[in-house]
């Protein structure tokens, strides 16, 4: 039976993912390959790191500026390679930007007019 605590000893600062041992304890497993690839690209400073996951086809090309007027205030959001930028802040999704602007949850594609309500209703009824 392994009595070594996974956060004590030589592995205490090792980056990894916890998983259950056969004896019920926790062990640190290797970092997933995609994490190592992304970290290696950032360390080599190859410029922008390409996202590993495929990009949503509904998202406009990088560099596109989305504009929306809400409560009389014009908002501009720039599409970045790893998300969106609004007012100097980075966001992972358009929905997060819309929630930041309005204070309530929104579908980001609907809020910025990238998807019409009729299209959204049609997709929901087809599912």
ABEGO torsion letter per residue (X at the ends): XBABBAABEAAAABBBBBBBBAAGBBBBBBBBAAAAAAAAAAAAGAEBBBBABBBBAABBBBGBBBBBBBGGBBBBBBBBAAEBBBGGBBBABAAAAAAAAAGBBBBAAAAAGABBAAAAAAAAAAX
